[in-house]
Amino acid sequence: MPTPIPQLPDNTDLVSRIHFSPSDGRIRLDDQRMLLLHASGFGVLRRELIESLGAERARGLLTRMGHNSGAHDAQLAQRLRGRDDTVDAIHVGPQLHMLEGIGKVIPVRTEADVETGHFHGEYIWESSSEAEEHIRIYGIGTEPVCWMQVGYAAGFISRFMGQPILFREVECRGQGAERCRIVGKPVDQWDDAEAELGYLRADQLTGGLSAKAGVAVGSAEWPAPPSPLGSADVVGVSAGFNAACHKIRRVADTRATVLFLGESGVGKEVLAKSLHRISPRAGQPFVAINCAAIPEDLIESELFGVEKGAFTGATHSREGRFERANGGTLFLDEIGALSNTAQGKLLRALQEREIERVGGTRTLKVDVRVIAATNLDLQKAVKDGGFREDLYYRLNVFPVHVPALRDRVEDIPVFMNHFMRKYCDLHGRTAAGFTSRAVDALLGYAWPGNIRELENVIERGVILAPDGGAIDTLHLFSGGERLELDDLTLDAGGKLGRQHRDPPLSGTPPESAQRIRTRVDQLLGGLEAPQSGDHVASLNEIEDVLIDRTVAACKGNLAAAARRLGLTRAQLVYRQKVRGPRKRAQV
C-alpha cells in the first residue's frame, strides 16, 4: 500500500504574521523586514552574477543567501508552532516558500527526530520562480538551477534540527524535468556531498558545513567538520563569518600587520593560525603569546629575549618570541593588556624591524609578520589614554572583525554536531543527539563566552547525558548560566518551556475575559454612563499609559516589555515611533 503524501497544515498563523505598512515603506514577516521584488529583476541579478562571477561562484552566493533566509524562517517556525508536532513545524518552511512567491511545494516525505538526529525529507517544487527565470534567460541546461531554494531548505532544516542538513536537487525544470524535486539528509549520510558543501563555503579558508575527515565513535564512522578551535580548517556558513574569511584570504599573501577584533572566545587565534597556514610563511614558525598572561616585569624579556646576567636569575641567554618567530608569524593575543612601557618598545620593533635583548648591546634584525588580537575597543582605549595612539595606527593596518556567536546563529548547529561527536570520542560516551528543548536553548542563548562557552557547555552535556540517550537542557545549562531566551524559560528543574502569555480576549476562558472587561471598565471610570463634561480615556491614552508603564516595569528592556504586551519587539518599536508625534501634538 503506497505511503500517503503528508498534507500541509493550515497557514492562518503564518498569514497573520505578514504586515504591509505603506505609510513607512515596510513589509514585515513577524519581526523580520521583507521585500517585494519583481521575478524578472531577480532574473537580471542572477544573470549579472553568473556573467561577472562565473556559474560556480554565483551558485555559491545564491545558495548561501537562501541558507541565511531559511535559518531566519526556522526561528519563526519554532516560535509559532513549537515542537509538539515536529512535522507541522517543519512544514512552515514550505508554506513560507509559497507565501513568499517562490513556488508551490508538495511534501512527499518528512521524517524528523531531533533527539536521534534522524531526518529524511523529500519535496516537489512546482512553478519554481528560480527555475523559470533561469530558463527564460539561458534555456534548458544540464545542471539543476534552483540554487537559492536548495540553500533555503538546508538553512531551515539545519536550524530546526540543530545539526547540518544538506539538500540536493535530484530533478529540475532547468534540466527539462516536469517539476523540481529535492531530497535532504544529514551531511554525514551523503557519500558524495563535497560539491554541494562547496557552495556553502564562501572561501577556501572555511570548511563550510563539513569536511572529509572522519572521527571514529564507538562502532560508527562519523564524518565531522574540522574543529573550529583547532589548527584544521575553520567551519561556518554565516555571512559575517564568511566576510571575515574573505578578508583573511585577501591579506594572507602580503606582509601587512593584521588586527583581529572581537569578543573573547570567537576564535581569533584559530583564524590567526589559518592566516599563517595559507600565507607564504606557512613553512616557518607560528609563535603565540598571550600578553595578558605575562607579568608586566617579564613581558619585555618574553618578547625580546634576555642576555645572561641581565638581572638576578638570568643564568643564561634566552631568545624572545620575536627571535623564535623569525621568518614566520608572531601572534600577540590580548594586546590591549600591554603596559605603556611595553607598548613603546613593541612600537619600535614594528617600525624598525629590529630588537634588542634585555641586558644586551647588539641590535638584531628580525623578519616577523605580526598578527594581533584584542577584545577591547582600542579606539576608546586610545581616547582614555590606556593605549598608545601611534601603536594603534601601526597595528590597525588591516583590521578583521570576527562576529560574536549570537550574530552567526546559522553556525551553531555545525558546532553542536562537531563538539558532541568530538567529546563522545574523547570521553567514550554515546550521546545520540539533542532534545528539542536543548536545540531551542542552544539556538536562543546569547553566548557571552561565544564558541569557547558553547564547546564547554556541550562537553558538559556529553558527560551528563545517559549513554545512548539525548542531551537535554538540564545536562547543558547546569553551570550557573542565566538563560534569557525569547519566548522560552528554564524552570528550576531544568525543563525548557514557553513563557506564559495572556491569550487574546476572543480566545480566553470566560473568567479571564471577565477580568479583562473589569479592568477596561475601571479605566473608563466605572460601569455607569459618564456624566456631561466627564472625560473618558481615549484608546490612544490607554495605549500610551499601558506601553509606558510596561516599559518602565521592565526597566527599559523592550524585548521583555513586548512579550508582556503580546507583541514582537519590532511591533513595540513601531508603536513607539507612531506615538512620538502624537504625544508632541498633545503637548
Buried (B, 14 or more C-beta within 10 A) or exposed (E): EEEEEBEBBEBEEBEEBBBEEEEEEBBBBBBBEBEEEEEEEBBEBBBEBBEEEEBEBBBBBBBBBBBBBBBBBBBBBBBBBBBEEBBBBBBBBBBBBBBBEBBEBBBBEBEBBBBEBBBBBBBBBEBBBBBBBBBEEBEEBEEBBBBBBBBBBBBBBBBBBBBBBBBBBEBBBBBEBEBBBBBBBBBBBBEEBEEBBBBBBBBEBBBBBBBEEEBEBEEEEBBBBBBBBEBBBBBBBBBBBBBBBBBBBEBBEEEBBBBBBBBBBBBBBBBBBBBBBBBEBEEBBBBBBBBBEBEEEEBBBBBBBBBEEBEEEBEEBBBBBBBBBBEBBBBBBBBBBBEEEBBEBBBEBBEEEEBBBBBBEEEBEBEBBBBBBBBBEBEEBBEEEBBBEEBBEBBBBBBBBBBBBBBBBBBBBBBBBBBBBBBBBEEEBBBBBBBBBBBBBBBBBBBBBBBBBBBBBBBBBBBBBEEEBBBBBBBBBEEEBEBBBBBBEBEEEBEBEEEEEEEEEEEBEEEEBEEEEEEEEEBEBEEEEEEEEEEEEEEEBEBBEEBBEBBEEBEEBBEBBBBBBEBBBBBBBBBBEBBEEEEEEEE
